[in-house]
Every structure is written in structure tokens, then in C-alpha cells.
Amino acid sequence: MAPMNPVDASVVPTDWVHLRLVVYGGRIQIYVGSNSSPTLEVRKPEHGSIGLRTGNTSDGDFANLRVTPMN
């Protein structure tokens, strides 16, 4: 797996944060802000689901959620 990269310093955690998740093969890559390389890369679970979750004190708002198949 690729090493973790720092989150773009322009990302303000109390504002809307742009995330992009790329799921393919046995990997999940997470891009935060305008980073062109993944901030985090993990192995995809063999069984179960992938979910988005928020911190304990967040209302957990999501907007413009899109699921796009890669061709």
C-alpha cells in the first residue's frame, strides 16, 4: 500500500471538505481537498460494506454525493 500523505493545508476541518474515494481491485484510495495523490490508501474489506462516517460532535452533513462506475 502507498504511504499516507499529508492533508492539503488549505483544508479547514470545520468547513465543507471535498473527498474522493476510489475503490478498485482490493484497494480504496482516499483523496482529501485538491490533492492529486491519495491521502490514504487501505485494503478493501473482503466482506461487508464501505461507509462514510463523521466525528462524534459533527452533524454529519453530506452534499453532492455521487457514485460513478469506472469503465
PDB file of N, CA, C and O in Angstrom:
ATOM      1  N   MET A   1       0.831  -1.183   0.000  1.00  0.00           N
ATOM      2  CA  MET A   1       0.000   0.000   0.000  1.00  0.00           C
ATOM      3  C   MET A   1       0.876   1.246   0.000  1.00  0.00           C
ATOM      4  O   MET A   1       1.997   1.240   0.509  1.00  0.00           O
ATOM      5  N   ALA A   2       0.342   2.306  -0.577  1.00  0.00           N
ATOM      6  CA  ALA A   2       1.078   3.567  -0.626  1.00  0.00           C
ATOM      7  C   ALA A   2       1.118   4.192   0.761  1.00  0.00           C
ATOM      8  O   ALA A   2       0.196   3.996   1.552  1.00  0.00           O
ATOM      9  N   PRO A   3       2.163   4.934   1.064  1.00  0.00           N
ATOM     10  CA  PRO A   3       2.209   5.608   2.365  1.00  0.00           C
ATOM     11  C   PRO A   3       1.155   6.699   2.442  1.00  0.00           C
ATOM     12  O   PRO A   3       0.636   7.156   1.423  1.00  0.00           O
ATOM     13  N   MET A   4       0.848   7.106   3.658  1.00  0.00           N
ATOM     14  CA  MET A   4      -0.093   8.202   3.846  1.00  0.00           C
ATOM     15  C   MET A   4       0.595   9.506   3.471  1.00  0.00           C
ATOM     16  O   MET A   4       1.791   9.675   3.708  1.00  0.00           O
ATOM     17  N   ASN A   5      -0.152  10.414   2.892  1.00  0.00           N
ATOM     18  CA  ASN A   5       0.342  11.730   2.525  1.00  0.00           C
ATOM     19  C   ASN A   5      -0.349  12.775   3.377  1.00  0.00           C
ATOM     20  O   ASN A   5      -1.457  12.536   3.857  1.00  0.00           O
ATOM     21  N   PRO A   6       0.271  13.922   3.578  1.00  0.00           N
ATOM     22  CA  PRO A   6      -0.373  14.955   4.395  1.00  0.00           C
ATOM     23  C   PRO A   6      -1.618  15.501   3.708  1.00  0.00           C
ATOM     24  O   PRO A   6      -1.703  15.540   2.480  1.00  0.00           O
ATOM     25  N   VAL A   7      -2.577  15.921   4.519  1.00  0.00           N
ATOM     26  CA  VAL A   7      -3.781  16.567   4.001  1.00  0.00           C
ATOM     27  C   VAL A   7      -3.392  17.977   3.584  1.00  0.00           C
ATOM     28  O   VAL A   7      -2.608  18.637   4.266  1.00  0.00           O
ATOM     29  N   ASP A   8      -3.932  18.433   2.479  1.00  0.00           N
ATOM     30  CA  ASP A   8      -3.675  19.781   1.969  1.00  0.00           C
ATOM     31  C   ASP A   8      -3.915  20.793   3.087  1.00  0.00           C
ATOM     32  O   ASP A   8      -4.975  20.778   3.713  1.00  0.00           O
ATOM     33  N   ALA A   9      -2.953  21.664   3.345  1.00  0.00           N
ATOM     34  CA  ALA A   9      -3.038  22.634   4.448  1.00  0.00           C
ATOM     35  C   ALA A   9      -4.181  23.624   4.272  1.00  0.00           C
ATOM     36  O   ALA A   9      -4.587  24.264   5.242  1.00  0.00           O
ATOM     37  N   SER A  10      -4.715  23.767   3.052  1.00  0.00           N
ATOM     38  CA  SER A  10      -5.821  24.701   2.837  1.00  0.00           C
ATOM     39  C   SER A  10      -7.162  24.130   3.301  1.00  0.00           C
ATOM     40  O   SER A  10      -8.151  24.861   3.348  1.00  0.00           O
ATOM     41  N   VAL A  11      -7.217  22.843   3.645  1.00  0.00           N
ATOM     42  CA  VAL A  11      -8.458  22.218   4.104  1.00  0.00           C
ATOM     43  C   VAL A  11      -8.748  22.681   5.532  1.00  0.00           C
ATOM     44  O   VAL A  11      -7.914  22.541   6.427  1.00  0.00           O
ATOM     45  N   VAL A  12      -9.943  23.233   5.726  1.00  0.00           N
ATOM     46  CA  VAL A  12     -10.388  23.676   7.047  1.00  0.00           C
ATOM     47  C   VAL A  12     -11.369  22.633   7.558  1.00  0.00           C
ATOM     48  O   VAL A  12     -12.444  22.474   6.980  1.00  0.00           O
ATOM     49  N   PRO A  13     -11.025  21.906   8.641  1.00  0.00           N
ATOM     50  CA  PRO A  13     -11.867  20.786   9.070  1.00  0.00           C
ATOM     51  C   PRO A  13     -13.280  21.168   9.516  1.00  0.00           C
ATOM     52  O   PRO A  13     -14.153  20.302   9.574  1.00  0.00           O
ATOM     53  N   THR A  14     -13.523  22.436   9.831  1.00  0.00           N
ATOM     54  CA  THR A  14     -14.869  22.852  10.236  1.00  0.00           C
ATOM     55  C   THR A  14     -15.698  23.349   9.058  1.00  0.00           C
ATOM     56  O   THR A  14     -16.865  23.700   9.230  1.00  0.00           O
ATOM     57  N   ASP A  15     -15.106  23.384   7.856  1.00  0.00           N
ATOM     58  CA  ASP A  15     -15.824  23.756   6.635  1.00  0.00           C
ATOM     59  C   ASP A  15     -16.150  22.497   5.844  1.00  0.00           C
ATOM     60  O   ASP A  15     -15.797  21.389   6.248  1.00  0.00           O
ATOM     61  N   TRP A  16     -16.828  22.677   4.711  1.00  0.00           N
ATOM     62  CA  TRP A  16     -17.055  21.558   3.819  1.00  0.00           C
ATOM     63  C   TRP A  16     -15.709  21.061   3.317  1.00  0.00           C
ATOM     64  O   TRP A  16     -14.843  21.859   2.960  1.00  0.00           O
ATOM     65  N   VAL A  17     -15.532  19.763   3.290  1.00  0.00           N
ATOM     66  CA  VAL A  17     -14.277  19.162   2.843  1.00  0.00           C
ATOM     67  C   VAL A  17     -14.586  18.267   1.651  1.00  0.00           C
ATOM     68  O   VAL A  17     -15.450  17.393   1.723  1.00  0.00           O
ATOM     69  N   HIS A  18     -13.874  18.492   0.561  1.00  0.00           N
ATOM     70  CA  HIS A  18     -14.061  17.676  -0.637  1.00  0.00           C
ATOM     71  C   HIS A  18     -13.299  16.367  -0.474  1.00  0.00           C
ATOM     72  O   HIS A  18     -12.097  16.375  -0.209  1.00  0.00           O
ATOM     73  N   LEU A  19     -13.995  15.241  -0.632  1.00  0.00           N
ATOM     74  CA  LEU A  19     -13.381  13.911  -0.565  1.00  0.00           C
ATOM     75  C   LEU A  19     -13.673  13.163  -1.851  1.00  0.00           C
ATOM     76  O   LEU A  19     -14.737  13.316  -2.449  1.00  0.00           O
ATOM     77  N   ARG A  20     -12.727  12.365  -2.260  1.00  0.00           N
ATOM     78  CA  ARG A  20     -12.958  11.460  -3.392  1.00  0.00           C
ATOM     79  C   ARG A  20     -12.423  10.098  -2.985  1.00  0.00           C
ATOM     80  O   ARG A  20     -11.261   9.967  -2.600  1.00  0.00           O
ATOM     81  N   LEU A  21     -13.271   9.089  -3.072  1.00  0.00           N
ATOM     82  CA  LEU A  21     -12.872   7.720  -2.770  1.00  0.00           C
ATOM     83  C   LEU A  21     -12.839   6.931  -4.063  1.00  0.00           C
ATOM     84  O   LEU A  21     -13.796   6.950  -4.837  1.00  0.00           O
ATOM     85  N   VAL A  22     -11.746   6.244  -4.293  1.00  0.00           N
ATOM     86  CA  VAL A  22     -11.604   5.406  -5.481  1.00  0.00           C
ATOM     87  C   VAL A  22     -11.476   3.972  -4.981  1.00  0.00           C
ATOM     88  O   VAL A  22     -10.531   3.632  -4.270  1.00  0.00           O
ATOM     89  N   VAL A  23     -12.437   3.140  -5.362  1.00  0.00           N
ATOM     90  CA  VAL A  23     -12.465   1.744  -4.933  1.00  0.00           C
ATOM     91  C   VAL A  23     -12.244   0.890  -6.159  1.00  0.00           C
ATOM     92  O   VAL A  23     -13.027   0.946  -7.108  1.00  0.00           O
ATOM     93  N   TYR A  24     -11.185   0.100  -6.151  1.00  0.00           N
ATOM     94  CA  TYR A  24     -10.926  -0.798  -7.272  1.00  0.00           C
ATOM     95  C   TYR A  24     -10.037  -1.931  -6.803  1.00  0.00           C
ATOM     96  O   TYR A  24      -9.202  -1.772  -5.913  1.00  0.00           O
ATOM     97  N   GLY A  25     -10.242  -3.089  -7.434  1.00  0.00           N
ATOM     98  CA  GLY A  25      -9.464  -4.251  -7.020  1.00  0.00           C
ATOM     99  C   GLY A  25      -9.602  -4.462  -5.529  1.00  0.00           C
ATOM    100  O   GLY A  25     -10.714  -4.464  -5.001  1.00  0.00           O
ATOM    101  N   GLY A  26      -8.509  -4.635  -4.858  1.00  0.00           N
ATOM    102  CA  GLY A  26      -8.528  -4.829  -3.417  1.00  0.00           C
ATOM    103  C   GLY A  26      -8.138  -3.594  -2.639  1.00  0.00           C
ATOM    104  O   GLY A  26      -7.724  -3.695  -1.484  1.00  0.00           O
ATOM    105  N   ARG A  27      -8.264  -2.398  -3.266  1.00  0.00           N
ATOM    106  CA  ARG A  27      -7.803  -1.179  -2.607  1.00  0.00           C
ATOM    107  C   ARG A  27      -8.852  -0.078  -2.597  1.00  0.00           C
ATOM    108  O   ARG A  27      -9.741  -0.024  -3.447  1.00  0.00           O
ATOM    109  N   ILE A  28      -8.717   0.798  -1.603  1.00  0.00           N
ATOM    110  CA  ILE A  28      -9.511   2.025  -1.522  1.00  0.00           C
ATOM    111  C   ILE A  28      -8.524   3.166  -1.368  1.00  0.00           C
ATOM    112  O   ILE A  28      -7.682   3.152  -0.471  1.00  0.00           O
ATOM    113  N   GLN A  29      -8.630   4.156  -2.247  1.00  0.00           N
ATOM    114  CA  GLN A  29      -7.795   5.350  -2.152  1.00  0.00           C
ATOM    115  C   GLN A  29      -8.677   6.521  -1.762  1.00  0.00           C
ATOM    116  O   GLN A  29      -9.756   6.708  -2.325  1.00  0.00           O
ATOM    117  N   ILE A  30      -8.217   7.321  -0.787  1.00  0.00           N
ATOM    118  CA  ILE A  30      -8.970   8.473  -0.310  1.00  0.00           C
ATOM    119  C   ILE A  30      -8.176   9.732  -0.629  1.00  0.00           C
ATOM    120  O   ILE A  30      -7.031   9.888  -0.206  1.00  0.00           O
ATOM    121  N   TYR A  31      -8.803  10.618  -1.377  1.00  0.00           N
ATOM    122  CA  TYR A  31      -8.208  11.907  -1.740  1.00  0.00           C
ATOM    123  C   TYR A  31      -8.927  12.993  -0.946  1.00  0.00           C
ATOM    124  O   TYR A  31     -10.158  13.016  -0.921  1.00  0.00           O
ATOM    125  N   VAL A  32      -8.193  13.887  -0.301  1.00  0.00           N
ATOM    126  CA  VAL A  32      -8.776  14.950   0.516  1.00  0.00           C
ATOM    127  C   VAL A  32      -8.395  16.292  -0.086  1.00  0.00           C
ATOM    128  O   VAL A  32      -7.233  16.520  -0.421  1.00  0.00           O
ATOM    129  N   GLY A  33      -9.381  17.186  -0.226  1.00  0.00           N
ATOM    130  CA  GLY A  33      -9.112  18.501  -0.788  1.00  0.00           C
ATOM    131  C   GLY A  33      -8.706  18.383  -2.240  1.00  0.00           C
ATOM    132  O   GLY A  33      -9.284  17.601  -2.994  1.00  0.00           O
ATOM    133  N   SER A  34      -7.701  19.169  -2.635  1.00  0.00           N
ATOM    134  CA  SER A  34      -7.279  19.182  -4.036  1.00  0.00           C
ATOM    135  C   SER A  34      -6.062  18.306  -4.289  1.00  0.00           C
ATOM    136  O   SER A  34      -5.437  18.417  -5.344  1.00  0.00           O
ATOM    137  N   ASN A  35      -5.711  17.437  -3.345  1.00  0.00           N
ATOM    138  CA  ASN A  35      -4.550  16.561  -3.537  1.00  0.00           C
ATOM    139  C   ASN A  35      -4.728  15.712  -4.787  1.00  0.00           C
ATOM    140  O   ASN A  35      -5.803  15.163  -5.031  1.00  0.00           O
ATOM    141  N   SER A  36      -3.657  15.609  -5.579  1.00  0.00           N
ATOM    142  CA  SER A  36      -3.718  14.783  -6.783  1.00  0.00           C
ATOM    143  C   SER A  36      -3.227  13.365  -6.515  1.00  0.00           C
ATOM    144  O   SER A  36      -3.373  12.484  -7.362  1.00  0.00           O
ATOM    145  N   SER A  37      -2.647  13.146  -5.345  1.00  0.00           N
ATOM    146  CA  SER A  37      -2.255  11.795  -4.949  1.00  0.00           C
ATOM    147  C   SER A  37      -3.057  11.427  -3.702  1.00  0.00           C
ATOM    148  O   SER A  37      -3.453  12.311  -2.942  1.00  0.00           O
ATOM    149  N   PRO A  38      -3.302  10.131  -3.483  1.00  0.00           N
ATOM    150  CA  PRO A  38      -4.154   9.752  -2.356  1.00  0.00           C
ATOM    151  C   PRO A  38      -3.552  10.168  -1.011  1.00  0.00           C
ATOM    152  O   PRO A  38      -2.347  10.055  -0.785  1.00  0.00           O
ATOM    153  N   THR A  39      -4.417  10.645  -0.138  1.00  0.00           N
ATOM    154  CA  THR A  39      -4.002  10.966   1.219  1.00  0.00           C
ATOM    155  C   THR A  39      -3.867   9.692   2.032  1.00  0.00           C
ATOM    156  O   THR A  39      -3.028   9.600   2.929  1.00  0.00           O
ATOM    157  N   LEU A  40      -4.698   8.711   1.713  1.00  0.00           N
ATOM    158  CA  LEU A  40      -4.676   7.431   2.420  1.00  0.00           C
ATOM    159  C   LEU A  40      -5.058   6.336   1.448  1.00  0.00           C
ATOM    160  O   LEU A  40      -5.927   6.530   0.598  1.00  0.00           O
ATOM    161  N   GLU A  41      -4.419   5.192   1.566  1.00  0.00           N
ATOM    162  CA  GLU A  41      -4.767   4.025   0.763  1.00  0.00           C
ATOM    163  C   GLU A  41      -4.835   2.828   1.698  1.00  0.00           C
ATOM    164  O   GLU A  41      -3.909   2.570   2.466  1.00  0.00           O
ATOM    165  N   VAL A  42      -5.951   2.099   1.622  1.00  0.00           N
ATOM    166  CA  VAL A  42      -6.162   0.950   2.510  1.00  0.00           C
ATOM    167  C   VAL A  42      -6.651  -0.240   1.692  1.00  0.00           C
ATOM    168  O   VAL A  42      -7.092  -0.095   0.551  1.00  0.00           O
ATOM    169  N   ARG A  43      -6.564  -1.417   2.301  1.00  0.00           N
ATOM    170  CA  ARG A  43      -7.122  -2.616   1.671  1.00  0.00           C
ATOM    171  C   ARG A  43      -8.636  -2.606   1.828  1.00  0.00           C
ATOM    172  O   ARG A  43      -9.163  -2.232   2.875  1.00  0.00           O
ATOM    173  N   LYS A  44      -9.318  -3.019   0.783  1.00  0.00           N
ATOM    174  CA  LYS A  44     -10.776  -3.130   0.815  1.00  0.00           C
ATOM    175  C   LYS A  44     -11.144  -4.381   1.596  1.00  0.00           C
ATOM    176  O   LYS A  44     -10.517  -5.425   1.416  1.00  0.00           O
ATOM    177  N   PRO A  45     -12.164  -4.292   2.473  1.00  0.00           N
ATOM    178  CA  PRO A  45     -12.588  -5.500   3.203  1.00  0.00           C
ATOM    179  C   PRO A  45     -13.099  -6.565   2.228  1.00  0.00           C
ATOM    180  O   PRO A  45     -13.741  -6.250   1.226  1.00  0.00           O
ATOM    181  N   GLU A  46     -12.808  -7.806   2.533  1.00  0.00           N
ATOM    182  CA  GLU A  46     -13.271  -8.892   1.661  1.00  0.00           C
ATOM    183  C   GLU A  46     -14.784  -9.037   1.704  1.00  0.00           C
ATOM    184  O   GLU A  46     -15.407  -9.365   0.694  1.00  0.00           O
ATOM    185  N   HIS A  47     -15.377  -8.795   2.864  1.00  0.00           N
ATOM    186  CA  HIS A  47     -16.829  -8.919   3.029  1.00  0.00           C
ATOM    187  C   HIS A  47     -17.339  -7.668   3.718  1.00  0.00           C
ATOM    188  O   HIS A  47     -16.601  -7.021   4.460  1.00  0.00           O
ATOM    189  N   GLY A  48     -18.582  -7.326   3.480  1.00  0.00           N
ATOM    190  CA  GLY A  48     -19.175  -6.192   4.154  1.00  0.00           C
ATOM    191  C   GLY A  48     -19.312  -4.992   3.237  1.00  0.00           C
ATOM    192  O   GLY A  48     -19.241  -5.106   2.013  1.00  0.00           O
ATOM    193  N   SER A  49     -19.508  -3.845   3.854  1.00  0.00           N
ATOM    194  CA  SER A  49     -19.794  -2.618   3.129  1.00  0.00           C
ATOM    195  C   SER A  49     -18.754  -1.552   3.441  1.00  0.00           C
ATOM    196  O   SER A  49     -17.987  -1.660   4.398  1.00  0.00           O
ATOM    197  N   ILE A  50     -18.752  -0.538   2.621  1.00  0.00           N
ATOM    198  CA  ILE A  50     -17.929   0.640   2.858  1.00  0.00           C
ATOM    199  C   ILE A  50     -18.887   1.747   3.242  1.00  0.00           C
ATOM    200  O   ILE A  50     -19.905   1.942   2.578  1.00  0.00           O
ATOM    201  N   GLY A  51     -18.577   2.483   4.314  1.00  0.00           N
ATOM    202  CA  GLY A  51     -19.461   3.545   4.767  1.00  0.00           C
ATOM    203  C   GLY A  51     -18.712   4.831   5.028  1.00  0.00           C
ATOM    204  O   GLY A  51     -17.498   4.827   5.234  1.00  0.00           O
ATOM    205  N   LEU A  52     -19.438   5.925   5.019  1.00  0.00           N
ATOM    206  CA  LEU A  52     -18.881   7.221   5.378  1.00  0.00           C
ATOM    207  C   LEU A  52     -19.382   7.571   6.768  1.00  0.00           C
ATOM    208  O   LEU A  52     -20.565   7.405   7.065  1.00  0.00           O
ATOM    209  N   ARG A  53     -18.499   8.047   7.610  1.00  0.00           N
ATOM    210  CA  ARG A  53     -18.912   8.368   8.967  1.00  0.00           C
ATOM    211  C   ARG A  53     -18.276   9.675   9.371  1.00  0.00           C
ATOM    212  O   ARG A  53     -17.262  10.077   8.799  1.00  0.00           O
ATOM    213  N   THR A  54     -18.850  10.337  10.336  1.00  0.00           N
ATOM    214  CA  THR A  54     -18.353  11.633  10.797  1.00  0.00           C
ATOM    215  C   THR A  54     -17.866  11.522  12.231  1.00  0.00           C
ATOM    216  O   THR A  54     -18.056  10.497  12.886  1.00  0.00           O
ATOM    217  N   GLY A  55     -17.241  12.578  12.711  1.00  0.00           N
ATOM    218  CA  GLY A  55     -16.773  12.610  14.090  1.00  0.00           C
ATOM    219  C   GLY A  55     -17.922  12.678  15.076  1.00  0.00           C
ATOM    220  O   GLY A  55     -19.065  12.922  14.689  1.00  0.00           O
ATOM    221  N   ASN A  56     -17.627  12.465  16.339  1.00  0.00           N
ATOM    222  CA  ASN A  56     -18.654  12.393  17.382  1.00  0.00           C
ATOM    223  C   ASN A  56     -19.445  13.677  17.561  1.00  0.00           C
ATOM    224  O   ASN A  56     -20.610  13.624  17.955  1.00  0.00           O
ATOM    225  N   THR A  57     -18.846  14.828  17.283  1.00  0.00           N
ATOM    226  CA  THR A  57     -19.554  16.090  17.511  1.00  0.00           C
ATOM    227  C   THR A  57     -20.076  16.714  16.228  1.00  0.00           C
ATOM    228  O   THR A  57     -20.535  17.856  16.240  1.00  0.00           O
ATOM    229  N   SER A  58     -20.013  15.983  15.123  1.00  0.00           N
ATOM    230  CA  SER A  58     -20.464  16.514  13.840  1.00  0.00           C
ATOM    231  C   SER A  58     -21.912  16.118  13.589  1.00  0.00           C
ATOM    232  O   SER A  58     -22.367  15.055  14.012  1.00  0.00           O
ATOM    233  N   ASP A  59     -22.627  17.003  12.887  1.00  0.00           N
ATOM    234  CA  ASP A  59     -23.996  16.682  12.482  1.00  0.00           C
ATOM    235  C   ASP A  59     -24.009  15.684  11.329  1.00  0.00           C
ATOM    236  O   ASP A  59     -25.035  15.063  11.050  1.00  0.00           O
ATOM    237  N   GLY A  60     -22.875  15.535  10.664  1.00  0.00           N
ATOM    238  CA  GLY A  60     -22.768  14.533   9.605  1.00  0.00           C
ATOM    239  C   GLY A  60     -23.468  14.895   8.331  1.00  0.00           C
ATOM    240  O   GLY A  60     -24.166  14.055   7.763  1.00  0.00           O
ATOM    241  N   ASP A  61     -23.314  16.111   7.854  1.00  0.00           N
ATOM    242  CA  ASP A  61     -23.932  16.525   6.601  1.00  0.00           C
ATOM    243  C   ASP A  61     -23.083  16.101   5.410  1.00  0.00           C
ATOM    244  O   ASP A  61     -21.858  16.215   5.434  1.00  0.00           O
ATOM    245  N   PHE A  62     -23.748  15.609   4.370  1.00  0.00           N
ATOM    246  CA  PHE A  62     -23.097  15.253   3.119  1.00  0.00           C
ATOM    247  C   PHE A  62     -23.840  15.955   2.007  1.00  0.00           C
ATOM    248  O   PHE A  62     -25.055  16.133   2.092  1.00  0.00           O
ATOM    249  N   ALA A  63     -23.131  16.360   0.959  1.00  0.00           N
ATOM    250  CA  ALA A  63     -23.769  17.019  -0.183  1.00  0.00           C
ATOM    251  C   ALA A  63     -23.105  16.543  -1.461  1.00  0.00           C
ATOM    252  O   ALA A  63     -21.929  16.180  -1.470  1.00  0.00           O
ATOM    253  N   ASN A  64     -23.871  16.550  -2.533  1.00  0.00           N
ATOM    254  CA  ASN A  64     -23.355  16.228  -3.863  1.00  0.00           C
ATOM    255  C   ASN A  64     -22.656  14.877  -3.916  1.00  0.00           C
ATOM    256  O   ASN A  64     -21.634  14.726  -4.586  1.00  0.00           O
ATOM    257  N   LEU A  65     -23.200  13.910  -3.220  1.00  0.00           N
ATOM    258  CA  LEU A  65     -22.636  12.564  -3.217  1.00  0.00           C
ATOM    259  C   LEU A  65     -22.948  11.893  -4.539  1.00  0.00           C
ATOM    260  O   LEU A  65     -24.107  11.816  -4.947  1.00  0.00           O
ATOM    261  N   ARG A  66     -21.914  11.406  -5.209  1.00  0.00           N
ATOM    262  CA  ARG A  66     -22.072  10.712  -6.482  1.00  0.00           C
ATOM    263  C   ARG A  66     -21.346   9.390  -6.437  1.00  0.00           C
ATOM    264  O   ARG A  66     -20.257   9.291  -5.872  1.00  0.00           O
ATOM    265  N   VAL A  67     -21.937   8.384  -7.024  1.00  0.00           N
ATOM    266  CA  VAL A  67     -21.286   7.089  -7.197  1.00  0.00           C
ATOM    267  C   VAL A  67     -21.162   6.885  -8.703  1.00  0.00           C
ATOM    268  O   VAL A  67     -22.159   6.835  -9.423  1.00  0.00           O
ATOM    269  N   THR A  68     -19.917   6.767  -9.162  1.00  0.00           N
ATOM    270  CA  THR A  68     -19.660   6.674 -10.588  1.00  0.00           C
ATOM    271  C   THR A  68     -18.853   5.421 -10.876  1.00  0.00           C
ATOM    272  O   THR A  68     -17.746   5.281 -10.356  1.00  0.00           O
ATOM    273  N   PRO A  69     -19.369   4.506 -11.686  1.00  0.00           N
ATOM    274  CA  PRO A  69     -18.596   3.315 -12.024  1.00  0.00           C
ATOM    275  C   PRO A  69     -17.410   3.695 -12.902  1.00  0.00           C
ATOM    276  O   PRO A  69     -17.505   4.569 -13.763  1.00  0.00           O
ATOM    277  N   MET A  70     -16.298   3.023 -12.664  1.00  0.00           N
ATOM    278  CA  MET A  70     -15.117   3.236 -13.516  1.00  0.00           C
ATOM    279  C   MET A  70     -15.179   2.243 -14.653  1.00  0.00           C
ATOM    280  O   MET A  70     -15.326   1.042 -14.426  1.00  0.00           O
ATOM    281  N   ASN A  71     -15.069   2.724 -15.852  1.00  0.00           N
ATOM    282  CA  ASN A  71     -15.138   1.846 -17.036  1.00  0.00           C
ATOM    283  C   ASN A  71     -13.763   1.526 -17.527  1.00  0.00           C
ATOM    284  O   ASN A  71     -13.612   0.803 -18.512  1.00  0.00           O
TER     285      ASN A  71
END
